[in-house]
Amino acid sequence: MVTTVGKVPPGDSPWQNACLVVINGIDLGKKYALLQASMLVGRSNQADIQIDEDAISRKHAVIEGHEGRFVIRDLESTNGTYVNDCAVREHPLADGDQVKIGRTILKFLTGSNIEASYHEEIYRLTTIDGLTQVYNKYYFLKEMARVVGRSVRYERDLALILCDIDYFKLINDSYGHLAGDHVLKQVAQHIKRHTHPDDIFARYGGEEFVALLPERSKSTAVVVAESLRKHVDSEPFEFDGVSIPVTLSMGVADLREARRALGERGGISEHDSSCFALIKLADDRLYWAKQIGRNTIVAG
Ligand SMILES: Nc1nc2c(ncn2[C@@H]2O[C@H](COP(=O)(O)OP(=O)(O)OP(=O)(O)O)[C@@H](O)[C@H]2O)c(=O)[nH]1
């Protein structure tokens, strides 16, 4: 039997219908078609999938394709290769799997309509944060404008919680970036569990999250925030068998007080400034929560 290793001519390849798309990290949205029987992933400029990131080894992993099946193999890299958050030495890839090397996440796509899947994925990238899989800031601000408009029109309550992980840089520095990423994902899941399906919750920045609570007063939002704060404070965050202490600081505000602070009334045109005023009020309070010692909530 003769096995041909090397470039497969486009059009003849059962592998042309597979690719990796960067969903987190440098070159977001970049697509790598898996056209060769063996593709090297690493920092080296010899790599077929070259990712210039410190946390990635020069020859980090290899993806091998045979008869439409793909396997990823770690090449004894320093920081490991992960598939769907599990460290792997060698692992078959299935459609939708997320491969993480260093800070980069690549999504494996395969199937008969790879272009459609790819465009769907690109659309997801405009609304969903690749690391935490919750909404991103772009989506949040768009939705917030809509919800604020409705709350003003019908004079309904609307509260906002802005939440920041304390000393997150120290977590990265002490336990490594992979541990930091793990904490971000866990915190996102905790917030999700503490919010209502009608709430709009997003990753707002590096280690900052935001939740908009329609038809809820500030006092209700404070109860939600306090329960979340306590939960995260007492919950063990574990990564690679190591326990990481995590706490949150939060600023809480509501639309009525934000609009009072703005000194405006009625009309459509000021929705943008109402959004801005609400975020600013919560952000000022978050700043105070940090100043007075962290692991706390400021709401007024
Ligand atoms: N692991 C990881 N780190 C990130 C990510 N995004 C941002 N960061 C890091 O988050 C850190 C934020 O640090 P700072 O803004 O100094 O805040 P902090 O250390 O949390 O300090 P306080 O907010 O004052 O308690 C920076 O070191 C960023 O590099 C990410 O996606 N993953």
The ligand as an SDF file (V2000), in Angstrom:
LIG
                    3D

 32 34  0  0  0  0  0  0  0  0999 V2000
   -5.8400   35.1880   31.1610 N   0  0  0  0  0  0  0  0  0  0  0  0
   -6.3770   36.2640   30.5870 C   0  0  0  0  0  0  0  0  0  0  0  0
   -6.0160   37.4850   31.0370 N   0  0  0  0  0  0  0  0  0  0  0  0
   -6.6030   38.5680   30.4680 C   0  0  0  0  0  0  0  0  0  0  0  0
   -7.5480   38.4640   29.4220 C   0  0  0  0  0  0  0  0  0  0  0  0
   -7.9460   39.7250   29.0860 N   0  0  0  0  0  0  0  0  0  0  0  0
   -7.2820   40.5780   29.8790 C   0  0  0  0  0  0  0  0  0  0  0  0
   -6.4690   39.9060   30.7310 N   0  0  0  0  0  0  0  0  0  0  0  0
   -5.5480   40.4300   31.7630 C   0  0  0  0  0  0  0  0  0  0  0  0
   -6.3050   40.9950   32.8220 O   0  0  0  0  0  0  0  0  0  0  0  0
   -5.4290   41.8290   33.5720 C   0  0  0  0  0  0  0  0  0  0  0  0
   -6.2270   42.9970   34.1380 C   0  0  0  0  0  0  0  0  0  0  0  0
   -5.4080   43.6410   35.0460 O   0  0  0  0  0  0  0  0  0  0  0  0
   -5.7250   45.0550   35.7090 P   0  0  0  0  0  0  0  0  0  0  0  0
   -6.5780   45.8950   34.7750 O   0  0  0  0  0  0  0  0  0  0  0  0
   -4.4300   45.6140   36.1410 O   0  0  0  0  0  0  0  0  0  0  0  0
   -6.6640   44.7740   36.9250 O   0  0  0  0  0  0  0  0  0  0  0  0
   -6.5480   43.8110   38.2010 P   0  0  0  0  0  0  0  0  0  0  0  0
   -5.2140   43.1530   38.3190 O   0  0  0  0  0  0  0  0  0  0  0  0
   -7.7580   42.9120   38.1680 O   0  0  0  0  0  0  0  0  0  0  0  0
   -6.6530   44.8280   39.4070 O   0  0  0  0  0  0  0  0  0  0  0  0
   -7.9750   45.4400   40.0550 P   0  0  0  0  0  0  0  0  0  0  0  0
   -9.0370   45.4890   38.9770 O   0  0  0  0  0  0  0  0  0  0  0  0
   -7.5500   46.8030   40.4810 O   0  0  0  0  0  0  0  0  0  0  0  0
   -8.3710   44.5770   41.2050 O   0  0  0  0  0  0  0  0  0  0  0  0
   -4.3130   42.2520   32.6030 C   0  0  0  0  0  0  0  0  0  0  0  0
   -3.0950   41.7300   33.0820 O   0  0  0  0  0  0  0  0  0  0  0  0
   -4.7010   41.5810   31.2790 C   0  0  0  0  0  0  0  0  0  0  0  0
   -3.5820   41.0900   30.5720 O   0  0  0  0  0  0  0  0  0  0  0  0
   -7.8830   37.1460   28.9520 C   0  0  0  0  0  0  0  0  0  0  0  0
   -8.6930   36.9400   28.0430 O   0  0  0  0  0  0  0  0  0  0  0  0
   -7.2800   36.0920   29.5810 N   0  0  0  0  0  0  0  0  0  0  0  0
  1  2  1  0
  2  3  2  0
  2 32  1  0
  3  4  1  0
  4  5  2  0
  4  8  1  0
  5  6  1  0
  5 30  1  0
  6  7  2  0
  7  8  1  0
  8  9  1  0
  9 10  1  0
  9 28  1  0
 10 11  1  0
 11 12  1  0
 11 26  1  0
 12 13  1  0
 13 14  1  0
 14 15  2  0
 14 16  1  0
 14 17  1  0
 17 18  1  0
 18 19  2  0
 18 20  1  0
 18 21  1  0
 21 22  1  0
 22 23  2  0
 22 24  1  0
 22 25  1  0
 26 27  1  0
 26 28  1  0
 28 29  1  0
 30 31  2  0
 30 32  1  0
M  END
$$$$
